[in-house]
Amino acid sequence: MTSRIPRDSRLRLVRPRPLAAAPRAVNQRRPRRAAPRPPEGTPAPAELARMARSGLAAAARVAHWADAALRPRRDGANPDSKGTLSDETAERAAADLGLTAGQVRADWDTARLAGLVEVHGGSARPGWRLRAWDRDDSAVLRGWVALFDAWSLAFAEPADHEPAAVAEVVSAMPQVLSFLQLSAGPVPVEQLLDLLEQRVTELRTERCEIPYGPQPVPVPAPTPPAPPGPADASLSPLLDWALRALASVGALTYGDGQATLTPLGNWAVWVKLEQICVAAQSPAGNIEQAAEDMLRGCAQLRPNAARAEYRAWLAARPVGSAVTELLGAARGEDALLRGLAFEALRVVGAPAEPDVRSVADEPTLRPYALLWLAEHDGIDPEDAHEVLTREEATWLWVDTAAAVADHGEAPMLVRHLESAVQPTVPSLLDEVRAVGHPRTVQVLVALAAAHPDPALAKAVRRAAFQVHTGGS
């Protein structure tokens, strides 16, 4: 008896999907959360984007100039053809744009912080936001928010303060900004200073370490009288620096002893508070979880909601340690978490590039890292798979299938066949057996159990047995 379906059934060729397919494997419906409305009086997104374009006009101008003048092999490019902003290039840009070299460098730094220019090693290239600058309001607003997030880099910090004290103030400023947002108007600097002192004291208390083991009995010493206002003396200049830095990126106005959020600053703080509220309302309380637990919580969410969770989780911790945590979760045995970790790293963006590039030689992470880097370099996500070799694409297919088998449903595993790069089932099975993925047997067994074609299922089971026994 023969099957009505040929054994060598052709796979319908489609473009392999990015590993976002793995999170979608979880077929769990959640009620939609009503889209929150910004505070009354917040301008419309188009008006906010107009404000952001105006504030970043000088940075965009320098970025467009660099895109036109510094492309490799273009006449007049800088000698090393890398698009770097050397002293000579800064002088040339100043002459072309009618600016000083100092203004060019300042605008260049702003363009980098806003993602209008992306620097990779020794080369610079226009960011995707620059390409979409005139037509995509959301790209403009994301660029401004990136600059807002980097406010502490946009304005030189005081040279006569300890780095630890500066770091404490940077960590405490979100609460100060939240207070400004809730106040909805000018706030005296003295009031902000009181709040900053309280928050810094809390941060120091949270870091307090109690020594273990027997301790010598302390000998009371005479306490000298405390000088008046020690906190004011140490934190007031730093608050002044922070407010000036935030004013320099357009987040607030500062003068006459008071500070007021601009419409853009008010909107940005509201967005970040809303992201934190979304995370806090999730069943797992994702914002406080370790990366692995956070990713497991996000596996239950729709893609947009998951990205909001990633942003809130990232906003609550330093970028470097967050990226390290995500890559650690990606190295685990759960293939779904691996895909989700790189989705979260896409939200991180450029700051994650060095770490992602450093793991590109690890076999388990290599396909994910190459896809991430390709998309980061501006390749369309639909075409990013072309950077993978046939072997890497096959390994990624098995890893995604493992995520679907562990967390999805049988019909989805069957549909996953469509994303294979091989044109036939036999060629797919041959290459899957050769690629050496540790989950190959389990994936093939699950696929055989799920597939409705008895002949194909039998061939898949045979391949699983051969991998298990080491036969051919």
N, C-alpha and C positions, 0 to 999 in steps of 0.2 A: 504494500500500500504506500502510495506516495502522497506527500502533502500538496494541496492545491497552490501553495506558495512556494516558489523555487527556493532551494536551499541557499543559493548564492544571491539572496535578495539584496537589491541595491538600496543603499541608504540615501534618503533624500538629502542632498547637500545644502546646508545652510551655513551662514557665517557663525563660527564658534562664538558663543556669548562670553563676556567677561564673567568672572567668578561671582558676580552678583546673582547668578543663577542659583548658587547654593543657598543663600538666604531665602530665596523665593520658594525653595523646596518645602518650607514649613507652611502647610496649608491651614493656617489658623486665622479665623476671622475675629477681628476686634472692632468694637464700635468706634466710629470715627469721632475724634475730639473736635468740637466746633472750633473753627479758626478764631483765635483771639483777636480782638480789635485793639489797635494801639491807643494810647491815651487821647482823650479829647483834645483837639487842637493840633494834633500831629499832621503835618502836611502829607499830601498824597505821595505815593512812591515816585511818580514822575517828577514832582517838585523836589523831593529829597534828592533824586538823581541829578537834577539840574544844579542843586546846591553843591553836591559832591563833584560834579564836573567843573564847576566854577572854582572850588577850592583846590582841585588837583590839575587845573589847566596848565600851570607852569611845568609840573612834572610830566604831564602827557605830552607837552610840546617837546621837551628834551627827549622823551622816549621815542616819539615819532621821528625826530631828527636822527637819533641813533639808528633807528630801524632803516631809514633811508640812506644814511651815509656810511654805516659801519658794517654792512653785510659783507661776508667773505667774497672775494673776487670782484667786488664792485669798484669801479674807478673811484679813487680818492679814499679807499678804506685805509684804516690804520695799518702800519707795516706788518704786524703779526697776524692780521686777518682774523682776529678772534673777537672783535667787537668790544674790547675792553676799554674802559675810560681812563686812558693814560693822561699824563700832564699835557702832552701834545694834543690829545683829542679834546681835553677840556678847553684848551685855548682856542682850538678850531671851532668848537661848538659855540663858545662865547662870541667869537667873531661873526659866525653865521647867524646867531640868534639875537645879537645886540645885547648881550649880558656880560657880566664879569665871570671869570673862571670860578670864583667862589659861589656865585648864584647857580651856575651850571652844576657844580658838585652837590649843592644842597638839593636842587631839583632832581638830580640823578638819584640821590639817596632816598628821596621821597618816592620816586618812581619804583625803586626796588622794594621798598616797604609795602607799597600798594599793589605789588604784583604786576605793574605795567612793564617792568623789565625783570627778567629772570637771569641770574648769573649762575652758571654751572662750571665750577672749577675756574679756569682762566678765561672762559668765554661768556658773552652776554647775548641774549636773544630777546625779542619782544615777547611779552607774556600774552596769554590768550585774552586777558582783559583789554589789552590795548587793541587787539583785533576787533573786539566787540564794543569798543568805547563809544562810538557814535550811534549804535543801534540797539544796545541791550542795557536797559536801566538796571537790571539785577546785577550785571557784571560790574557796572560802575559802583553800585552800592556795596558789593562785596569787596571791591578794591578799597573803598573808603574805610570799611570796617576793618580790613587788614591793617591799614595805616593806624586806625584807632587802637587796635590791639597792640600795636608796636609803639605806642606813644613814648615809652621810656627810652626808646632808641632814637627818637626823632629830635631830641633836644639834649644837649650835653649835660650830664649830671654834675653836681658840685664836686670839685676836685678835693675838697678838704673834709670829706666825710667818709667814714668806713664803708666799704662795699656791703657789709652785713646790714648796716642801718639803711642804706639805699634800698636793698632788697626787701627789707621789712616794710618800707613805705610803699614800694611797688605792690607788694602783696596786700597791703591794707587799702589801697586806693579804690578797688571795686566797691567796698562798703561806703566810702565817701561819695563815689559817683551815684550809688543807689540812693543815698540820702538827698543828693542834689536833684535826682530825678523825681523823687517823691515830693520834694519841696515845691517843685513847679514854679520856681522863681529865684531871685537873687538870695544867696545865703552868705552871711558875714564870714570872713575867713577865720575869725576867732572860734566860731561854732564848728567849722570844719576841722580846726586844729584840735579841739576837744575830742571830737569823734576819732580823729586819726590817732591821738594818744591812747584812747581806750582800745582801739583795734590792735595797735602795736603791742600794748600790754597783754592782750589776749594771745597774740601770736607767741610772745615770749613765754607765757605761762604754758601754752600747749607744748612747747619744746622742752620744758623743764624736765631734767633727768634726775631721778633719785638714786644715789649711789647705793650699791649693795654691800653687805658685809659690815663688820664692826667699824665704827667711825670714832675718831677721838672726840672727847667731850669738848665742845667749843668753850673757849674762854671769853667771857663778856669783855668787850672793849668799849671805851667811851665813844659815844656816837657824836661826831661833830655836827654842828647845826647845818641843815641842808640849805644850800643857796636858793634864793627865790626863783621859782619857775624853771627847774632844770629841764623838764620835758619841753617847755616852750623853746628854751635855748637850743636844744638839739634837733627838734622836729620842725620848727618853724621855717628854717631855710629849705628843708627838704620838701615841705608842703608847697612852698613858693615855687620851687623847681618843678614839682609835679603839676601844679596848676598852669605854669607857663608852658610846659611841654604839651599838656592837653589842649591849651589854647592854640599852640602852634599847628596842631593837626586839625583844628576847627571843631573840637568837641565842646568847648566852652568859651565864654568871655570872662576875662579876669582883669579887674581894676577897681580902684576906689575902695579897697578893702572888702570886696565881695566877689563871688563867682556865680555864674549862671550858665546852665547848659544851653547850647545852641539847639535848634530843631534837630539837626543831624545827631548831635550828642545825646539828646533826650531819646530819640528813636533807637539809637544803638544800645543804650543802656537798657531800655525796655525790652529789646529783642533778646539780650543776654539774660535778663531776669526771667523772661518767658521760657527760654531754653532750660534754665535751671529748674523752673517750676515743672516743666514737662518731665524732666528726669526724676524729680522728687516724687511725682505722682505715679511713676511706674511701679509695678508690683515689687520689683527687686530693689528699688531705690538705687538705680544704676550709678548715679553721680558719686556715691560713696564706695562703690564696689571696686575690687581689683579688676584688671583688664579682662581676665577670662570670664568672671561672673558678669561683668557689664556686657560683654559680647553675647553671652548666653541669654541675658535679658533682652537684648536687641534682636535676637533671632526670632522673637515672637512678634516683631513689629513690621509694619509696612516700610518700604525703603525710605520714604521721606521722614517718617517718624524716627526711624533708626538713625538717620543722619543728624536729626536734631538732638538725639541722645548723645551721639558721638561728640557734637560740638559742646554740649553742656559738660560732658565728662572731661573733655580736653581743657575747657576753660577753668576747671577746678584744680589743675595741676600743671607744673612746669612742662613745657613741650618735650624737652630731652628725656625726662623720666617717663612721660606718657608714651613716647615712641618706643623706648626700650621695653616697657611693659607689653605693648601691643605685639612687638616682634617676639617676645617671649611666649605669648599666648599662641602666636602663629606657629611656633616650633612644636607645639603639643601634638597629640595623636588625633584630635578631632579636626577633620578636614573642614567642617562648617566654620569653626572658629578661625581657621586659617584664612578662608575667604572673607569673613567678616572683619578680621584684623586689618586686611589690606583695604577694605572699604573704609574703615576708620582712618587709615593712613592717607587715603585720598582726601579726606576732610582736612587733615593736617596740612597737606600741600608741600610747598617748597622746603620748609624747615626739616621735613623728614627725608629729603633726598639723600644726604650723605649716609644715613643709617640704612636706607633701603638699598642703596648701591653697594654697601658693604656686605649685604647678605645675598647678593646675586650669585655668589659661588656656592651657596649651600644648596644641595640638590633638592631638598624639600621645599625651599622657598624660592628657588630660582625662577620658575615660570611666573609666579605671582609678582616677583620683583621686576622682572623684565616687562611685564604688562604695565605695572605701575609706572615705571620709568618712561615707557613709550608714551603713555597718556600724558605724563607730566611734561614730556618734550613737545606736546602739541599734536600727536597723532590721534586721529579720530578713534574713540573706543571701539567702534565697529571694525576698524582695520588694525588695531593694535596686535591682534593675534599673529599677524604676519611676521613679527619680530621673533617668534618662537620657531625652533627647529621642529621637525616632525616628531622627534623623540620627546622633546619638551611638551609639545602640544598633547601627545598621547599620555604622558605622565599626568598632565593637568586634567585631562579627560577622566582618568581613573580616579584622581583625587576628588574631583567634583562628584563623580558617581558615588564615591564613598560617603560624601556629605549627604547626597540625596538618599542613599540606602539607609543611613543612620537616622535621618531626620525627616525624610519626605514620604511620599506614597508611591506604590508600585507603578501606577500609570506614568508618573513623572520620570521614574527611572527608565521606563521604556522610551519615553520621548527624548531622553537624554542621548539616545543613539543618534539623533539627528545632528547633534553638534560635533560628531566625530569627523576628523579630517580625512579618514580613510573612506574610499568609495564603496567598499563591500564589507560585509560582516566578516568573512574569512580573513581579509587583510587586517581588519581592526583587531581581531582576536590574535593574529600572529604578532602584531606590534605591541599589543597589550601584554602578552606573555613575555616579550623580549625586554620591555621597559623596566621590569623589576620593581614595581610599586609594592610596598609591603601589604597593601590591602587588596591586591589583585584577586586572590581567591574569593574573598568575601564578596567583592563587587560582582564577579562573574556568577557566583552562586545566587546572589540576590536577583541579578538580571535574568538568569535562567528561570527562576521561580516566578518572575513577574511577567515574562513575555508570553503573549498568547499563541505564538506560532510554535507548535511542538517540535518541528524540525530544527528551527533556529535555537530553541531552548536546549535541545539535545546537544547541538554543537557547542553552545556556550558551557554547558555542564562538562562536556568532554575537555574543553580547554581549561576549565577550573581544576579538573582532576589532574591534568597533565602538569599544570603549574604546581599543584600540591605535591605531586609525587616526583617532580623534577624530570618527567618524561617528555617526549616530543610527539 
